Every structure is written in C-alpha cells, then in structure tokens.
Amino acid sequence: FILYHYSTIPRGKMAVLQPYPDFLSISDWTREPVSTGTSIMAVEYDRGVVIAADSRTTSGAYIVNRVTDKLTQVTDHIFCCRSGSAADTQSFADMVKYNLQLHTIELEEPPLVKTAANMFKSLCYRDRDKRIAGIICAGWDKRNGGQVYSIPLGGMCVRQPFSIGGSGSTYIYGYCDAHFRTGMTKEECIQFAKNALALAISRDGSSGGVIRIACIEESGVERLLFTGNDIPQFSNE
Amino acid sequence: MSSIGTGYDLSASTYSPDGRVFQIEYASKAVENSGTAIGIRCKDGVVFAVEKLITSKLHEPKSNRRIFTIDKHIGMAAAGLIADSRKIVTRSRDEAANFRFTLAQPIPVKHLVDRVSGFVHAHTLYSAVRPFGFNVMYGSYGSEGPRLYMIDPSGIALGYFGCAVGKAKQAAKTEIEKLKTQELTCKDAIREVAKIIYTVHDEVKDKEFELELSWVGEVTGGLHQFVPDDVFEDAVQYAKEAIKESDSEDEL
C-alpha cells in the first residue's frame, strides 16, 4: 500500500501520479486500513446463544482501539460479531439494523435470526470483491430458538451449532472441535468461549485486550466483561 | 342505491361536492356483475368457491381460472374484471417472491395484503389510470393460523371470517352467516361453499357455470391447492342434493 501524490505540474503535460519519496514518508500505520483483525465466536445452547469477541482494533501494527466492542446489536434479540474491515462491518450492521427496524414494524413481530443473517449475506455477497467482512450473526427468536449463522468473506450464509471467525480463529480450530459438545448449559458455553478466545488472543497478534461476552435468550441480553486476571492463562512458553 | 355523479365522475382525480370519488364507486359496479365468489375462514384453514359463468358451449373445463396460487401458502380468488385481476396476481406473486428472497421467510398474508392494497389504491389517485375493477380475496394458513382478507377497488383491505362478492353476494352472505364458521373444518366447509354456490346460482339468467373449489389449511399441510377430484365430486353431489331437497320443499 503506497501513498501517491500529484507531482508539480510540468508545463504542457498532465499531472503525474508519483509515490511519496522516502524523506517525505508518513508512518506506515496511517496508510493501513483499520481492521478488526480479531477473534470472534458464537455458540448455540438450549435456550439461546453465547457470543464472544476480543477487543483489539489495529491499523497495521498500531492498536487503534484496545477496548473495542465487536458485538453489535441489530435488534432486541439479534447480534452480530464483526471481523475484517471495521468500516465495512460497521456500515453493514447499520444498514441491517435500519432495515430490521422497518421490518419489525411492518410485520408486527420481532424478526427471525435467519432474516437478519440473510440481510448480512446480501450485503456481503454484493460487491464481494471490494468488501472484507467476516460476520457471525447470532440471536434468539420465537420460532427456532437460539441460532448461529456464519457469513464468511465470500458472502455465503450457513447455520452452525457454533462458529469461530477472525484472524485469531485459525489457532483454535483444534481446541474448539475437541471441546465443543451439543447440549451444553449457558455456563459451560461461556467457559468454552472464554477459554477458546484466551488461547486465540495469546497466539494472534491482531487479537487482544479484553474478552467481551453476551448471552442472548428469550428473557433478553446479558453482557459480560473479562479483563486482566479474569482471562484464563494457559501454559505457553 | 346508485346516484349519477354527472360532471364529477369523469376521472378518479375529481371529487364530487359531497366528497365522493365516483370512478371508484363505478369500479365496484363491475364486480357486482360478475360470477359469485365466496371465501370462508374455518377452524383449520380457508376455502374458496367461485361460480365461473360460461358463455360458450365450446369452453374448455378448468381453463380461464378465477382462483390463483400466489405463493405456496397463499391463495387468491377474484371477482370482477378478470383481466384486471390477472395484473394483481402477477404483482402479488412478485411481492411474495421478492419478500422470500430478501428476508428468507414466506410472506405473512397480512403483509402481502398491505402491499397489494397500496398498489390498488395508487390506481385511484390519478386521471391517467383507472381504478381496478375487482374484489380479490386472499386466504392463507401460515404460522399465524388461517387468515382471509379482501381488497376492494378503493384499496381498502379488511380481514374476514366469511365474505362473498359478485352477482349473488347478498344471498351468499346470508347463507354464510347461517354457518358457524369457527367450528367448521375445511372438509366440512368445502361442501358448504359448494352448496352455497349452487343455491345462489341463478338458473334463469345465467345458464351454464363451472364451479371452482380450492382450499389451504391443515388438510393440505399449509399449501394452497385446488381440491382433489374425489373431494370435488363429493362436494358437488352434496350441493346438488341440497338443492333437490329445497326444490322439493318448494313444490309442496
């Protein structure tokens, strides 16, 4: 990613685009797009879903925000976990939130998680070449209970019992596959998510900060925050 | 009771001095001249019956339908100018399919009716187009249970337990009111509506007619379908016997 500038216009010629010469260069991180290089996950359980994320937003190697909230609410009972470009995912979340508000009023009942997930999918799939957004849409609705939908980079949408995403997720596929069970309780899910994210954070430079968790059930949303010593420590030299 | 709105009735963009838009009222007249259509919302579904008047001996049965399927779970019966109703069928199908595509769920019939009635109403605002000349009934059996709605040419949509439109709507309405619709199942109701159509059909003025029957409910697993042949035959027989009985009562 090289910053360009227009050089002084020679007489009689068009302005020419040239790279910044070294002695004029600005810090690398100011040129990097802001990304939520991330660890996110969501887990279904009997009465609802547990979603979790780290809190680091980076621009290159600079941490722009170390206490980010990557768990974004789109309706009373539906959230999304955002990874990839902060700009892309924030604007998608805004659009889906707006459309679901209108949809709720027209239908006179809360939207289905499947509907929200498909809205995210439409946005991600359109202009898929230009967008970088890995989204996990999770929530609770009356018809199908707790659901997790994974919408990775290309814009597909698939429901899964649990889903992990972001740059940090690559380090915890084995851990998650080994430790996930269907029929876990809410507390077991929270512990599962906390452990998985702690491991991801410890290995991924783009993930860190605090672990934010939200539990979504019929009764509502409960938000939890784990900082410092509350984050599980595993042995890693 | 009809009044002539001389001078104020040439376009839908003109009010009369007493605040009426006569073109819309005239559109309703088009419905009053068409074959009767009735719909009943029962305990476990919705049934439609339409008296399709046949003007030609060469008419092919089951062609020129007046009952349509809008989406898997929604059916529609039309009375009035059938060519106008074809347009609304296409519009309804587009709305339902578009909803399914963008929102990943079947359209609730109440919402479909909201959208379509807005479309019908839009045609009552301008002098460049004329209001639609139909009453259409929508029936569905979705997650909210059985639902029956009707849209009239002015764009007003109302929910019903039973409704009738067309030539014999008064007589048909009276018959429907005699039924306890909330206690009927679709299987009972389908025979009743067939009977009502046969009863209200005017043998003198209109010779031939073809009966169309359709239902959507528990019995079809939520899909809108024309009734199977055996159910149709049974309903027609029930209807004809009921007429014979009432005829023989008259003779006495």
Interface residues (C-beta under 8 A of the other chain):
Chain A: H103 E106 L107 E108 L112 K114 T115 A117 N118 M119 S122 R143
Chain B: T102 L103 A104 Q105 P108 K110 H111 D114 S143
